[in-house]
């Protein structure tokens, strides 16, 4: 069974993230979406809410699982028996950063590969930070996030 770990802050989850999850679910037997904690960032959405929003957004993807983790992603992957770290790429800037991380992770654990999925063109410009900026300025995020995330910010659900 091939298991992929898709780790990130998902603060908040975007349609781009969801697209990567859906596409990965067709490639791997199991995709574990891991909400990772970043002590260098202040969260916009509380972690428990992020987990619940992801669960709601992927509820129809039968081989998707959601978890949270604090630490090195390669350690989490080893603990879960995963062979693959999954990363989405929107641009060459993402690639440069993600390539470095993949090389570090490979050095830490040669048994875990990193697989990159290129963002679908319609999501190549969508980022969590852009969504946060739109929200801070009272804009409409409905085109950029799953319905559950949009409702969360509209109605506090």
Order of alpha helices (4+ residues) and beta strands (2+ residues): beta-alpha-beta-alpha-beta-alpha-beta-alpha-beta-alpha-alpha
